[in-house]
Amino acid sequence: MEDKIRTFQDLKVWQKGIELVKEVYRMVNNFPREELFGLTSQMKRAAISVPSNIAEGFKRRYAKEHKQFLSIALGSCAELETHLVIAKELGYVSENMIVTELLDHISRMIVNLDKKI
């Protein structure tokens, strides 16, 4: 039997989002210092946006608002995926399967949650 969802912290997709943030922070620690206010900052911001928008949407009173925040979270996943491609092309990272797989999994979870609302 599934546990009752009482807060956004109970959502598996939010928990995966927090995991994503931690992985991105670990990954960008190895980026060149000159990227501190460039790609590093953008990747952190996009990663943080995922669980933040999931949480904010959960707290909204209306389904339409909740769906809008899930849409923003999904957009942040795509933005972070693009940043990963750029980081790889610039030689800052090799193929980062952990973050790539997390992004894919979270994106699918967001789409499925959206369908249930």
Backbone torsions as a table, in degrees:
resi	resn	phi	psi	omega
1	MET	NA	136.9	-176.8
2	GLU	-77.1	141.6	176.4
3	ASP	-69.9	149.1	179.0
4	LYS	-71.5	135.3	177.1
5	ILE	-85.5	111.2	-178.4
6	ARG	-105.1	-35.2	179.1
7	THR	-133.2	167.0	177.8
8	PHE	-61.1	-25.8	-179.9
9	GLN	-68.1	-18.0	176.4
10	ASP	-79.6	-16.4	-178.3
11	LEU	-72.3	126.3	178.5
12	LYS	-60.3	-36.1	-178.4
13	VAL	-66.9	-36.1	176.3
14	TRP	-66.4	-43.7	178.8
15	GLN	-60.1	-41.5	176.4
16	LYS	-65.2	-35.3	177.6
17	GLY	-62.6	-40.7	176.8
18	ILE	-64.5	-40.2	176.3
19	GLU	-60.5	-41.4	177.9
20	LEU	-60.4	-46.0	179.8
21	VAL	-57.3	-46.7	-178.9
22	LYS	-62.7	-40.9	179.3
23	GLU	-65.8	-40.2	179.3
24	VAL	-66.0	-43.2	178.2
25	TYR	-60.5	-41.2	177.2
26	ARG	-62.9	-43.4	-176.1
27	MET	-64.7	-45.4	-174.5
28	VAL	-75.3	-10.4	175.7
29	ASN	-59.6	-24.1	-178.5
30	ASN	-94.7	1.4	179.2
31	PHE	-73.1	155.3	177.7
32	PRO	-59.8	147.7	-178.8
33	ARG	-57.7	-33.5	-178.6
34	GLU	-67.0	-13.0	177.8
35	GLU	-91.8	2.2	-175.9
36	LEU	-53.3	-42.6	-178.9
37	PHE	-102.9	10.2	178.3
38	GLY	-111.0	-111.2	-174.9
39	LEU	-61.1	-39.4	179.3
40	THR	-57.9	-49.9	-179.7
41	SER	-62.2	-43.0	-179.3
42	GLN	-64.4	-40.3	-179.6
43	MET	-67.6	-41.9	177.7
44	LYS	-62.6	-45.2	-178.4
45	ARG	-61.3	-45.4	-179.9
46	ALA	-64.6	-40.9	179.8
47	ALA	-64.4	-45.1	180.0
48	ILE	-63.6	-33.1	-179.0
49	SER	-62.6	-29.3	-176.4
50	VAL	-63.4	-63.7	-179.2
51	PRO	-68.4	-28.9	179.8
52	SER	-63.3	-43.7	179.5
53	ASN	-73.1	-31.0	174.5
54	ILE	-63.5	-44.4	179.5
55	ALA	-65.2	-46.7	-178.3
56	GLU	-63.1	-41.4	177.9
57	GLY	-62.1	-38.8	179.8
58	PHE	-59.9	-35.8	-177.3
59	LYS	-82.0	-8.3	179.2
60	ARG	-73.3	150.2	-173.9
61	ARG	-81.4	-24.5	-173.2
62	TYR	-117.5	144.4	-178.2
63	ALA	-58.0	-39.3	-178.9
64	LYS	-61.1	-41.3	178.0
65	GLU	-67.2	-42.9	179.5
66	HIS	-57.8	-46.4	179.8
67	LYS	-62.1	-37.9	179.3
68	GLN	-61.3	-42.5	179.5
69	PHE	-70.2	-33.2	174.2
70	LEU	-64.8	-37.2	177.5
71	SER	-63.5	-40.3	177.6
72	ILE	-64.7	-42.8	178.3
73	ALA	-60.8	-40.9	178.3
74	LEU	-64.8	-39.4	175.9
75	GLY	-62.9	-37.9	177.7
76	SER	-65.9	-32.7	174.7
77	CYS	-61.9	-44.8	179.6
78	ALA	-65.6	-39.1	178.1
79	GLU	-62.4	-45.8	179.6
80	LEU	-65.4	-37.4	176.9
81	GLU	-61.0	-40.1	177.4
82	THR	-65.0	-42.7	177.6
83	HIS	-60.6	-37.6	177.7
84	LEU	-63.1	-41.5	178.0
85	VAL	-61.7	-45.4	179.8
86	ILE	-61.8	-46.0	179.8
87	ALA	-60.2	-39.1	178.4
88	LYS	-67.6	-44.4	179.6
89	GLU	-62.3	-32.9	178.7
90	LEU	-82.4	-5.3	178.0
91	GLY	82.4	15.9	179.9
92	TYR	-80.0	-26.6	178.5
93	VAL	-140.5	152.9	167.8
94	SER	-89.3	-169.6	179.6
95	GLU	-59.8	116.2	179.8
96	ASN	-99.2	90.4	-174.4
97	MET	-68.0	-32.7	-178.7
98	ILE	-62.0	-52.1	-178.5
99	VAL	-67.6	-41.5	179.8
100	THR	-61.1	-45.9	179.5
101	GLU	-66.7	-40.0	177.1
102	LEU	-61.4	-45.1	179.2
103	LEU	-60.0	-44.1	179.2
104	ASP	-63.1	-46.0	-178.8
105	HIS	-63.7	-47.0	179.9
106	ILE	-62.4	-42.3	179.1
107	SER	-59.1	-44.5	178.6
108	ARG	-65.6	-38.8	178.8
109	MET	-64.5	-39.8	178.8
110	ILE	-64.0	-45.3	179.3
111	VAL	-60.3	-43.8	-179.8
112	ASN	-66.7	-39.4	177.2
113	LEU	-64.4	-41.6	178.8
114	ASP	-58.5	-39.8	-179.6
115	LYS	-66.6	-28.5	-177.3
116	LYS	-82.5	-14.5	-177.2
117	ILE	-83.7	NA	NA
